Amino acid sequence: MYLNILREVDVENLVKNIDLKYILRCILKLSITDVTVYHTLLNNNGNDPLTVSEISTVVKKSRSTVEKSLIKLIQLGLVARRAVLTRRGGYTYVYYALPIDHVKQRLLQLVNSYYDIARELIESTTSSMMIKSIEESSLSGE
């Protein structure tokens, strides 16, 4: 009986502590670095877009780490880039966060899809199938 009460309290605390960063990490599978890069670009809106080097300096991560995060954020539709000419005649990419209303709509679509898929999966799964799935994921270390 005590364990059931404890679990309900834990679930209530989890739900109370959900914020936008949690949703980004959970639904979009963003790492802490991905969220930090995105946050940096969001805070920069209204200013000139940032280069990879500038973002790297702000978030205190290597260029390659920032580039990986930017690729992921672009694929998810949270960030965009454009080429700009450099003084030496080449070009470089600059990055900026897409308008927050666009991102909100994208997140709402993903949350609704996630909810529908999760609900369908849970409803169609038998107790024995659920136990087997949990056992397999605990054995594989997920």
LUMKEPA-117492 format. One record per residue: z, y, x of N, C-alpha, C in turn. Coordinates in Angstrom, 1 decimal. Each point is the difference from the previous one (the first is absolute). Example, Ala and Ser with C-alpha at 12.3 -4.5 7.8 and 13.67 -1.06 7.14 Angstrom:
BEGIN
<vonu n_up="7.8" n_north="-5.7" n_east="13.2" ca_up="0.0" ca_north="1.2" ca_east="-0.9" c_up="0.0" c_north="1.2" c_east="0.9"/>
<vonu n_up="-0.7" n_north="1.1" n_east="-0.4" ca_up="0.0" ca_north="1.1" ca_east="0.9" c_up="0.8" c_north="1.1" c_east="-0.8"/>
This chain:
BEGIN
<vonu n_up="0.0" n_north="-1.2" n_east="0.8" ca_up="0.0" ca_north="1.2" ca_east="-0.8" c_up="0.0" c_north="1.3" c_east="0.9"/>
<vonu n_up="0.8" n_north="0.0" n_east="1.0" ca_up="0.1" ca_north="1.1" ca_east="0.9" c_up="-1.3" c_north="0.3" c_east="0.7"/>
<vonu n_up="-0.7" n_north="-1.1" n_east="0.4" ca_up="-1.3" ca_north="0.2" ca_east="0.6" c_up="-1.1" c_north="0.6" c_east="-0.9"/>
<vonu n_up="0.1" n_north="-0.3" n_east="-1.3" ca_up="-0.9" ca_north="0.6" ca_east="-1.0" c_up="0.2" c_north="1.5" c_east="-0.1"/>
<vonu n_up="1.3" n_north="0.4" n_east="0.0" ca_up="0.3" ca_north="1.4" ca_east="-0.1" c_up="-0.4" c_north="0.7" c_east="1.2"/>
<vonu n_up="0.2" n_north="-0.6" n_east="1.2" ca_up="-0.4" ca_north="0.6" ca_east="1.2" c_up="-1.5" c_north="0.2" c_east="0.1"/>
<vonu n_up="-0.8" n_north="-1.0" n_east="-0.4" ca_up="-1.4" ca_north="0.1" ca_east="0.0" c_up="-0.5" c_north="1.1" c_east="-0.9"/>
<vonu n_up="0.6" n_north="0.2" n_east="-1.2" ca_up="-0.4" ca_north="1.0" ca_east="-0.9" c_up="0.2" c_north="1.4" c_east="0.6"/>
<vonu n_up="1.2" n_north="0.2" n_east="0.6" ca_up="0.3" ca_north="1.2" ca_east="0.7" c_up="-1.0" c_north="0.3" c_east="1.1"/>
<vonu n_up="-0.4" n_north="-1.0" n_east="0.8" ca_up="-0.9" ca_north="0.1" ca_east="1.1" c_up="-1.4" c_north="0.5" c_east="-0.6"/>
<vonu n_up="-0.4" n_north="-0.6" n_east="-1.1" ca_up="-1.3" ca_north="0.3" ca_east="-0.6" c_up="0.1" c_north="1.5" c_east="-0.5"/>
<vonu n_up="1.1" n_north="0.4" n_east="-0.6" ca_up="0.1" ca_north="1.3" ca_east="-0.5" c_up="-0.1" c_north="1.0" c_east="1.2"/>
<vonu n_up="0.7" n_north="-0.3" n_east="1.1" ca_up="0.0" ca_north="0.9" ca_east="1.1" c_up="-1.4" c_north="0.1" c_east="0.6"/>
<vonu n_up="-0.8" n_north="-1.1" n_east="0.0" ca_up="-1.3" ca_north="0.0" ca_east="0.5" c_up="-0.9" c_north="0.9" c_east="-0.8"/>
<vonu n_up="0.1" n_north="-0.1" n_east="-1.3" ca_up="-0.8" ca_north="0.8" ca_east="-0.9" c_up="0.4" c_north="1.5" c_east="0.1"/>
<vonu n_up="1.3" n_north="0.3" n_east="0.2" ca_up="0.4" ca_north="1.4" ca_east="0.1" c_up="-0.5" c_north="0.6" c_east="1.3"/>
<vonu n_up="-0.2" n_north="-0.8" n_east="1.0" ca_up="-0.4" ca_north="0.5" ca_east="1.3" c_up="-1.6" c_north="0.0" c_east="0.3"/>
<vonu n_up="-0.7" n_north="-0.3" n_east="-1.1" ca_up="-1.5" ca_north="0.1" ca_east="0.2" c_up="-0.4" c_north="1.4" c_east="0.1"/>
<vonu n_up="-0.8" n_north="0.3" n_east="1.0" ca_up="-0.6" ca_north="1.3" ca_east="0.2" c_up="-1.5" c_north="-0.2" c_east="0.3"/>
<vonu n_up="-0.7" n_north="1.2" n_east="0.2" ca_up="-1.4" ca_north="-0.1" ca_east="0.3" c_up="-0.3" c_north="-0.8" c_east="1.3"/>
<vonu n_up="0.8" n_north="0.2" n_east="1.0" ca_up="-0.2" ca_north="-0.7" ca_east="1.3" c_up="0.1" c_north="-1.5" c_east="-0.3"/>
<vonu n_up="0.9" n_north="-0.4" n_east="-0.8" ca_up="0.2" ca_north="-1.5" ca_east="-0.3" c_up="-1.2" c_north="-0.5" c_east="-0.7"/>
<vonu n_up="-0.5" n_north="0.8" n_east="-1.0" ca_up="-1.2" ca_north="-0.4" ca_east="-0.7" c_up="-1.2" c_north="-0.1" c_east="0.9"/>
<vonu n_up="-0.2" n_north="1.0" n_east="0.9" ca_up="-1.1" ca_north="-0.1" ca_east="0.9" c_up="0.1" c_north="-1.2" c_east="0.9"/>
<vonu n_up="1.2" n_north="-0.3" n_east="0.5" ca_up="0.1" ca_north="-1.2" ca_east="0.8" c_up="-0.2" c_north="-1.3" c_east="-0.7"/>
<vonu n_up="0.5" n_north="-0.1" n_east="-1.2" ca_up="0.0" ca_north="-1.2" ca_east="-0.8" c_up="-1.4" c_north="-0.3" c_east="-0.6"/>
<vonu n_up="-0.5" n_north="1.0" n_east="-0.7" ca_up="-1.3" ca_north="-0.2" ca_east="-0.7" c_up="-1.2" c_north="0.0" c_east="1.0"/>
<vonu n_up="0.0" n_north="0.9" n_east="0.9" ca_up="-1.1" ca_north="0.2" ca_east="0.9" c_up="0.2" c_north="-0.8" c_east="1.4"/>
<vonu n_up="1.2" n_north="-0.6" n_east="0.1" ca_up="0.3" ca_north="-0.7" ca_east="1.3" c_up="-0.1" c_north="0.9" c_east="1.2"/>
<vonu n_up="0.5" n_north="1.2" n_east="-0.1" ca_up="0.0" ca_north="0.9" ca_east="1.1" c_up="1.2" c_north="-0.2" c_east="0.9"/>
<vonu n_up="-0.2" n_north="0.1" n_east="1.2" ca_up="1.1" ca_north="0.0" ca_east="1.0" c_up="0.7" c_north="1.3" c_east="0.0"/>
<vonu n_up="1.1" n_north="0.1" n_east="0.7" ca_up="0.8" ca_north="1.2" ca_east="0.1" c_up="-0.9" c_north="1.0" c_east="0.7"/>
<vonu n_up="-0.7" n_north="-0.4" n_east="1.0" ca_up="-1.0" ca_north="0.9" ca_east="0.8" c_up="-1.1" c_north="0.5" c_east="-0.9"/>
<vonu n_up="-0.5" n_north="-0.9" n_east="-0.9" ca_up="-1.1" ca_north="0.5" ca_east="-0.9" c_up="0.6" c_north="1.1" c_east="-0.9"/>
<vonu n_up="1.2" n_north="-0.2" n_east="-0.5" ca_up="0.6" ca_north="1.0" ca_east="-0.9" c_up="0.2" c_north="1.3" c_east="0.7"/>
<vonu n_up="0.5" n_north="-0.1" n_east="1.3" ca_up="0.3" ca_north="1.2" ca_east="0.8" c_up="-1.3" c_north="0.7" c_east="0.3"/>
<vonu n_up="-1.1" n_north="-0.7" n_east="0.3" ca_up="-1.3" ca_north="0.7" ca_east="0.2" c_up="-0.5" c_north="0.7" c_east="-1.2"/>
<vonu n_up="0.1" n_north="-0.7" n_east="-1.2" ca_up="-0.4" ca_north="0.6" ca_east="-1.2" c_up="0.9" c_north="1.2" c_east="-0.4"/>
<vonu n_up="1.3" n_north="-0.1" n_east="0.2" ca_up="0.9" ca_north="1.1" ca_east="-0.2" c_up="-0.4" c_north="1.2" c_east="0.9"/>
<vonu n_up="-0.4" n_north="-0.2" n_east="1.2" ca_up="-0.4" ca_north="1.0" ca_east="0.9" c_up="-1.2" c_north="0.8" c_east="-0.5"/>
<vonu n_up="-1.0" n_north="-0.8" n_east="-0.5" ca_up="-1.2" ca_north="0.6" ca_east="-0.5" c_up="0.3" c_north="0.7" c_east="-1.3"/>
<vonu n_up="0.8" n_north="-0.5" n_east="-0.9" ca_up="0.4" ca_north="0.7" ca_east="-1.2" c_up="0.7" c_north="1.3" c_east="0.3"/>
<vonu n_up="0.9" n_north="0.0" n_east="0.9" ca_up="0.7" ca_north="1.3" ca_east="0.4" c_up="-1.0" c_north="1.0" c_east="0.6"/>
<vonu n_up="-1.1" n_north="-0.5" n_east="0.5" ca_up="-0.9" ca_north="0.9" ca_east="0.7" c_up="-1.1" c_north="0.6" c_east="-0.9"/>
<vonu n_up="-0.1" n_north="-0.5" n_east="-1.3" ca_up="-1.0" ca_north="0.5" ca_east="-0.9" c_up="0.1" c_north="1.5" c_east="-0.1"/>
<vonu n_up="-1.1" n_north="0.7" n_east="0.0" ca_up="0.0" ca_north="1.5" ca_east="0.0" c_up="-0.3" c_north="0.5" c_east="1.4"/>
<vonu n_up="0.3" n_north="-0.8" n_east="0.9" ca_up="-0.4" ca_north="0.3" ca_east="1.4" c_up="-1.2" c_north="-0.7" c_east="0.4"/>
<vonu n_up="-0.5" n_north="0.2" n_east="1.2" ca_up="-1.2" ca_north="-0.8" ca_east="0.5" c_up="0.4" c_north="-1.5" c_east="0.1"/>
<vonu n_up="-1.0" n_north="-0.8" n_east="-0.3" ca_up="0.3" ca_north="-1.5" ca_east="0.2" c_up="0.3" c_north="-0.3" c_east="1.4"/>
<vonu n_up="0.7" n_north="-1.1" n_east="0.2" ca_up="0.5" ca_north="-0.4" ca_east="1.3" c_up="-0.8" c_north="-1.0" c_east="0.7"/>
<vonu n_up="-0.1" n_north="0.0" n_east="1.3" ca_up="-0.6" ca_north="-1.0" ca_east="0.8" c_up="1.0" c_north="-1.2" c_east="0.2"/>
<vonu n_up="-0.5" n_north="-1.1" n_east="0.5" ca_up="0.8" ca_north="-1.1" ca_east="0.4" c_up="1.1" c_north="0.4" c_east="1.0"/>
<vonu n_up="-0.4" n_north="0.8" n_east="1.0" ca_up="0.9" ca_north="0.5" ca_east="1.0" c_up="1.1" c_north="0.8" c_east="-0.6"/>
<vonu n_up="-0.3" n_north="0.9" n_east="-0.9" ca_up="1.0" ca_north="0.9" ca_east="-0.6" c_up="1.0" c_north="-0.9" c_east="-0.8"/>
<vonu n_up="-0.6" n_north="-0.9" n_east="-0.8" ca_up="0.9" ca_north="-0.9" ca_east="-0.8" c_up="0.9" c_north="-0.8" c_east="0.9"/>
<vonu n_up="-0.6" n_north="-0.6" n_east="1.1" ca_up="0.8" ca_north="-0.8" ca_east="0.9" c_up="1.2" c_north="0.8" c_east="0.6"/>
<vonu n_up="-0.2" n_north="1.3" n_east="0.3" ca_up="1.0" ca_north="0.8" ca_east="0.5" c_up="1.1" c_north="0.2" c_east="-1.0"/>
<vonu n_up="-0.4" n_north="0.3" n_east="-1.2" ca_up="1.0" ca_north="0.2" ca_east="-1.1" c_up="0.9" c_north="-1.2" c_east="-0.3"/>
<vonu n_up="-0.7" n_north="-1.2" n_east="-0.1" ca_up="0.7" ca_north="-1.2" ca_east="-0.4" c_up="0.6" c_north="-0.7" c_east="1.2"/>
<vonu n_up="-0.3" n_north="0.4" n_east="1.2" ca_up="0.5" ca_north="-0.6" ca_east="1.2" c_up="-0.4" c_north="-1.5" c_east="0.1"/>
<vonu n_up="-1.3" n_north="-0.3" n_east="-0.3" ca_up="-0.6" ca_north="-1.3" ca_east="0.1" c_up="-1.2" c_north="0.1" c_east="0.8"/>
<vonu n_up="-0.5" n_north="-1.1" n_east="0.6" ca_up="-1.2" ca_north="-0.1" ca_east="0.8" c_up="-1.2" c_north="0.3" c_east="-0.9"/>
<vonu n_up="-1.1" n_north="0.5" n_east="0.7" ca_up="-1.2" ca_north="0.2" ca_east="-0.7" c_up="-0.5" c_north="-1.2" c_east="-0.8"/>
<vonu n_up="0.0" n_north="-1.2" n_east="0.7" ca_up="-0.5" ca_north="-1.2" ca_east="-0.6" c_up="0.8" c_north="-0.3" c_east="-1.3"/>
<vonu n_up="1.3" n_north="0.2" n_east="0.1" ca_up="0.9" ca_north="-0.3" ca_east="-1.2" c_up="-0.4" c_north="0.9" c_east="-1.2"/>
<vonu n_up="-0.2" n_north="1.3" n_east="0.4" ca_up="-0.3" ca_north="1.0" ca_east="-1.1" c_up="-1.4" c_north="-0.3" c_east="-0.5"/>
<vonu n_up="-1.0" n_north="-0.4" n_east="0.8" ca_up="-1.3" ca_north="-0.3" ca_east="-0.4" c_up="0.0" c_north="-1.2" c_east="-1.0"/>
<vonu n_up="0.8" n_north="-1.0" n_east="0.3" ca_up="0.1" ca_north="-1.2" ca_east="-0.9" c_up="0.6" c_north="0.5" c_east="-1.4"/>
<vonu n_up="1.0" n_north="0.8" n_east="0.1" ca_up="0.6" ca_north="0.5" ca_east="-1.3" c_up="-1.1" c_north="0.9" c_east="-0.8"/>
<vonu n_up="-0.7" n_north="0.8" n_east="0.7" ca_up="-1.0" ca_north="0.9" ca_east="-0.6" c_up="-1.1" c_north="-0.9" c_east="-0.7"/>
<vonu n_up="-0.4" n_north="-1.0" n_east="0.7" ca_up="-1.1" ca_north="-0.9" ca_east="-0.6" c_up="0.6" c_north="-0.6" c_east="-1.3"/>
<vonu n_up="1.2" n_north="-0.5" n_east="0.1" ca_up="0.6" ca_north="-0.6" ca_east="-1.2" c_up="0.1" c_north="1.0" c_east="-1.2"/>
<vonu n_up="0.5" n_north="1.2" n_east="0.4" ca_up="0.2" ca_north="1.1" ca_east="-1.0" c_up="-1.4" c_north="0.4" c_east="-0.6"/>
<vonu n_up="-1.0" n_north="0.0" n_east="0.8" ca_up="-1.4" ca_north="0.4" ca_east="-0.5" c_up="-0.4" c_north="-1.1" c_east="-1.0"/>
<vonu n_up="0.1" n_north="-1.3" n_east="0.4" ca_up="-0.4" ca_north="-1.1" ca_east="-0.8" c_up="0.7" c_north="0.0" c_east="-1.4"/>
<vonu n_up="1.2" n_north="0.5" n_east="0.0" ca_up="0.8" ca_north="0.0" ca_east="-1.2" c_up="-0.3" c_north="1.2" c_east="-0.9"/>
<vonu n_up="-0.7" n_north="1.0" n_east="0.6" ca_up="-0.4" ca_north="1.1" ca_east="-0.8" c_up="1.1" c_north="1.1" c_east="0.0"/>
<vonu n_up="0.9" n_north="0.0" n_east="1.0" ca_up="1.0" ca_north="1.0" ca_east="0.1" c_up="-0.4" c_north="1.2" c_east="1.0"/>
<vonu n_up="-0.9" n_north="-0.3" n_east="0.9" ca_up="-0.3" ca_north="0.9" ca_east="1.1" c_up="-1.5" c_north="0.0" c_east="0.1"/>
<vonu n_up="-0.6" n_north="1.1" n_east="0.4" ca_up="-1.4" ca_north="0.1" ca_east="0.3" c_up="-0.2" c_north="0.6" c_east="1.4"/>
<vonu n_up="-1.2" n_north="-0.1" n_east="0.5" ca_up="-0.3" ca_north="0.6" ca_east="1.4" c_up="-1.3" c_north="0.6" c_east="-0.1"/>
<vonu n_up="-0.2" n_north="1.0" n_east="0.9" ca_up="-1.4" ca_north="0.6" ca_east="0.2" c_up="-0.2" c_north="0.3" c_east="1.4"/>
<vonu n_up="-1.2" n_north="0.0" n_east="0.4" ca_up="-0.4" ca_north="0.2" ca_east="1.4" c_up="-0.1" c_north="1.5" c_east="0.2"/>
<vonu n_up="0.5" n_north="0.5" n_east="1.2" ca_up="-0.1" ca_north="1.4" ca_east="0.4" c_up="-0.5" c_north="0.1" c_east="1.4"/>
<vonu n_up="-0.8" n_north="1.0" n_east="0.2" ca_up="-0.6" ca_north="0.1" ca_east="1.4" c_up="1.1" c_north="0.5" c_east="1.0"/>
<vonu n_up="-0.1" n_north="-0.5" n_east="1.2" ca_up="0.9" ca_north="0.4" ca_east="1.0" c_up="-0.7" c_north="1.1" c_east="0.9"/>
<vonu n_up="0.8" n_north="0.6" n_east="0.8" ca_up="-0.6" ca_north="1.1" ca_east="0.9" c_up="-0.9" c_north="-0.6" c_east="1.0"/>
<vonu n_up="0.2" n_north="-1.3" n_east="0.4" ca_up="-0.9" ca_north="-0.6" ca_east="1.0" c_up="-1.3" c_north="-0.6" c_east="-0.6"/>
<vonu n_up="-0.2" n_north="0.2" n_east="-1.3" ca_up="-1.2" ca_north="-0.4" ca_east="-0.6" c_up="0.0" c_north="-1.4" c_east="-0.7"/>
<vonu n_up="1.1" n_north="-0.7" n_east="0.1" ca_up="0.2" ca_north="-1.2" ca_east="-0.8" c_up="0.6" c_north="0.3" c_east="-1.3"/>
<vonu n_up="0.6" n_north="-1.0" n_east="-0.6" ca_up="0.8" ca_north="0.1" ca_east="-1.2" c_up="1.2" c_north="-0.8" c_east="0.0"/>
<vonu n_up="1.0" n_north="0.4" n_east="-0.8" ca_up="1.2" ca_north="-0.8" ca_east="-0.2" c_up="0.3" c_north="0.0" c_east="-1.4"/>
<vonu n_up="0.8" n_north="-1.0" n_east="-0.4" ca_up="0.4" ca_north="0.0" ca_east="-1.4" c_up="1.3" c_north="0.7" c_east="-0.3"/>
<vonu n_up="0.1" n_north="0.6" n_east="-1.1" ca_up="1.3" ca_north="0.6" ca_east="-0.4" c_up="0.3" c_north="-0.6" c_east="-1.4"/>
<vonu n_up="1.3" n_north="-0.1" n_east="-0.2" ca_up="0.5" ca_north="-0.8" ca_east="-1.2" c_up="0.9" c_north="0.9" c_east="-0.9"/>
<vonu n_up="-0.1" n_north="-0.3" n_east="-1.3" ca_up="0.8" ca_north="0.8" ca_east="-0.9" c_up="0.3" c_north="-0.9" c_east="-1.2"/>
<vonu n_up="1.2" n_north="0.3" n_east="-0.7" ca_up="0.4" ca_north="-0.8" ca_east="-1.1" c_up="-0.9" c_north="0.4" c_east="-1.2"/>
<vonu n_up="-0.4" n_north="-0.9" n_east="-0.8" ca_up="-0.7" ca_north="0.3" ca_east="-1.3" c_up="0.9" c_north="0.7" c_east="-0.9"/>
<vonu n_up="-0.5" n_north="0.7" n_east="-1.0" ca_up="0.9" ca_north="0.7" ca_east="-1.0" c_up="1.0" c_north="-0.9" c_east="-0.6"/>
<vonu n_up="1.2" n_north="0.4" n_east="-0.2" ca_up="1.1" ca_north="-0.8" ca_east="-0.4" c_up="-0.3" c_north="-0.6" c_east="-1.4"/>
<vonu n_up="-0.7" n_north="0.8" n_east="-0.9" ca_up="-0.3" ca_north="-0.5" ca_east="-1.3" c_up="-0.9" c_north="-1.2" c_east="0.0"/>
<vonu n_up="-0.9" n_north="0.0" n_east="1.0" ca_up="-0.9" ca_north="-1.2" ca_east="0.2" c_up="0.8" c_north="-1.2" c_east="0.4"/>
<vonu n_up="0.9" n_north="0.2" n_east="0.9" ca_up="0.9" ca_north="-1.0" ca_east="0.5" c_up="0.9" c_north="-0.6" c_east="-1.1"/>
<vonu n_up="0.6" n_north="0.9" n_east="-0.8" ca_up="0.8" ca_north="-0.4" ca_east="-1.1" c_up="-0.7" c_north="-0.9" c_east="-0.9"/>
<vonu n_up="-1.3" n_north="0.4" n_east="-0.4" ca_up="-0.8" ca_north="-0.9" ca_east="-0.9" c_up="-0.3" c_north="-1.3" c_east="0.6"/>
<vonu n_up="-0.3" n_north="0.0" n_east="1.3" ca_up="-0.2" ca_north="-1.3" ca_east="0.7" c_up="1.2" c_north="-0.9" c_east="0.0"/>
<vonu n_up="1.2" n_north="0.6" n_east="0.3" ca_up="1.2" ca_north="-0.8" ca_east="0.0" c_up="0.3" c_north="-0.5" c_east="-1.4"/>
<vonu n_up="-0.2" n_north="0.8" n_east="-1.0" ca_up="0.3" ca_north="-0.5" ca_east="-1.4" c_up="-0.9" c_north="-1.2" c_east="-0.3"/>
<vonu n_up="-1.3" n_north="0.1" n_east="0.4" ca_up="-0.9" ca_north="-1.1" ca_east="-0.3" c_up="0.5" c_north="-1.3" c_east="0.7"/>
<vonu n_up="0.4" n_north="0.2" n_east="1.3" ca_up="0.4" ca_north="-1.2" ca_east="0.8" c_up="1.3" c_north="-0.5" c_east="-0.6"/>
<vonu n_up="0.9" n_north="0.8" n_east="-0.4" ca_up="1.3" ca_north="-0.5" ca_east="-0.6" c_up="-0.3" c_north="-0.7" c_east="-1.3"/>
<vonu n_up="-0.8" n_north="0.5" n_east="-0.8" ca_up="-0.4" ca_north="-0.7" ca_east="-1.2" c_up="-0.6" c_north="-1.3" c_east="0.2"/>
<vonu n_up="-1.0" n_north="-0.1" n_east="1.0" ca_up="-0.6" ca_north="-1.2" ca_east="0.3" c_up="1.0" c_north="-1.0" c_east="0.6"/>
<vonu n_up="0.8" n_north="0.4" n_east="0.9" ca_up="1.1" ca_north="-0.8" ca_east="0.6" c_up="0.9" c_north="-0.6" c_east="-1.1"/>
<vonu n_up="0.4" n_north="0.9" n_east="-1.0" ca_up="0.9" ca_north="-0.4" ca_east="-1.1" c_up="-0.7" c_north="-1.1" c_east="-0.8"/>
<vonu n_up="-1.2" n_north="0.2" n_east="-0.4" ca_up="-0.8" ca_north="-0.9" ca_east="-0.8" c_up="-0.1" c_north="-1.4" c_east="0.7"/>
<vonu n_up="-0.4" n_north="0.0" n_east="1.2" ca_up="-0.2" ca_north="-1.2" ca_east="0.8" c_up="1.4" c_north="-0.7" c_east="0.2"/>
<vonu n_up="1.0" n_north="0.7" n_east="0.3" ca_up="1.3" ca_north="-0.6" ca_east="0.2" c_up="0.5" c_north="-0.6" c_east="-1.3"/>
<vonu n_up="-0.1" n_north="0.7" n_east="-1.1" ca_up="0.5" ca_north="-0.5" ca_east="-1.3" c_up="-0.8" c_north="-1.2" c_east="-0.4"/>
<vonu n_up="-1.3" n_north="0.0" n_east="0.2" ca_up="-0.8" ca_north="-1.2" ca_east="-0.4" c_up="0.4" c_north="-1.2" c_east="0.9"/>
<vonu n_up="0.2" n_north="0.2" n_east="1.3" ca_up="0.4" ca_north="-1.0" ca_east="0.9" c_up="1.3" c_north="-0.6" c_east="-0.4"/>
<vonu n_up="1.0" n_north="0.8" n_east="-0.2" ca_up="1.3" ca_north="-0.5" ca_east="-0.4" c_up="0.0" c_north="-0.7" c_east="-1.3"/>
<vonu n_up="-0.7" n_north="0.5" n_east="-1.0" ca_up="-0.1" ca_north="-0.6" ca_east="-1.3" c_up="-0.7" c_north="-1.4" c_east="0.0"/>
<vonu n_up="-1.0" n_north="-0.1" n_east="0.9" ca_up="-0.8" ca_north="-1.3" ca_east="0.1" c_up="0.6" c_north="-1.0" c_east="0.9"/>
<vonu n_up="1.1" n_north="0.4" n_east="0.7" ca_up="0.6" ca_north="-0.9" ca_east="1.0" c_up="1.1" c_north="-0.8" c_east="-0.6"/>
<vonu n_up="0.0" n_north="-1.3" n_east="0.2" ca_up="1.0" ca_north="-0.9" ca_east="-0.5" c_up="1.2" c_north="0.1" c_east="1.0"/>
<vonu n_up="1.2" n_north="-0.4" n_east="-0.5" ca_up="1.2" ca_north="0.0" ca_east="0.9" c_up="-0.3" c_north="-0.8" c_east="1.3"/>
<vonu n_up="-0.5" n_north="-1.1" n_east="-0.1" ca_up="-0.2" ca_north="-0.9" ca_east="1.2" c_up="-1.1" c_north="0.7" c_east="0.9"/>
<vonu n_up="-1.0" n_north="0.6" n_east="-0.5" ca_up="-1.0" ca_north="0.7" ca_east="0.8" c_up="0.7" c_north="1.2" c_east="0.7"/>
<vonu n_up="0.9" n_north="0.7" n_east="-0.6" ca_up="0.7" ca_north="1.1" ca_east="0.6" c_up="0.9" c_north="-0.4" c_east="1.1"/>
<vonu n_up="0.7" n_north="-1.1" n_east="-0.2" ca_up="0.9" ca_north="-0.6" ca_east="1.0" c_up="-0.8" c_north="-0.4" c_east="1.2"/>
<vonu n_up="-1.2" n_north="-0.7" n_east="-0.2" ca_up="-0.8" ca_north="-0.5" ca_east="1.1" c_up="-0.6" c_north="1.2" c_east="0.8"/>
<vonu n_up="-0.4" n_north="1.1" n_east="-0.7" ca_up="-0.5" ca_north="1.2" ca_east="0.6" c_up="1.0" c_north="0.7" c_east="0.9"/>
<vonu n_up="1.2" n_north="0.0" n_east="-0.5" ca_up="1.1" ca_north="0.7" ca_east="0.8" c_up="0.4" c_north="-0.9" c_east="1.2"/>
<vonu n_up="0.0" n_north="-1.3" n_east="-0.2" ca_up="0.2" ca_north="-0.9" ca_east="1.1" c_up="-1.0" c_north="0.1" c_east="1.1"/>
<vonu n_up="-1.3" n_north="0.1" n_east="-0.4" ca_up="-1.1" ca_north="0.1" ca_east="1.0" c_up="0.1" c_north="1.4" c_east="0.7"/>
<vonu n_up="0.3" n_north="1.0" n_east="-0.7" ca_up="0.1" ca_north="1.3" ca_east="0.7" c_up="1.2" c_north="0.1" c_east="0.9"/>
<vonu n_up="1.1" n_north="-0.7" n_east="-0.3" ca_up="1.2" ca_north="0.1" ca_east="0.9" c_up="-0.3" c_north="-0.9" c_east="1.2"/>
<vonu n_up="-0.8" n_north="-1.1" n_east="-0.1" ca_up="-0.3" ca_north="-0.8" ca_east="1.1" c_up="-1.0" c_north="0.7" c_east="1.0"/>
<vonu n_up="-0.9" n_north="0.8" n_east="-0.6" ca_up="-1.0" ca_north="0.7" ca_east="0.9" c_up="0.6" c_north="1.3" c_east="0.6"/>
<vonu n_up="1.2" n_north="0.4" n_east="-0.4" ca_up="0.6" ca_north="1.1" ca_east="0.6" c_up="-0.4" c_north="1.4" c_east="-0.7"/>
<vonu n_up="-0.6" n_north="-0.1" n_east="-1.1" ca_up="-0.4" ca_north="1.3" ca_east="-0.7" c_up="1.2" c_north="0.7" c_east="-0.6"/>
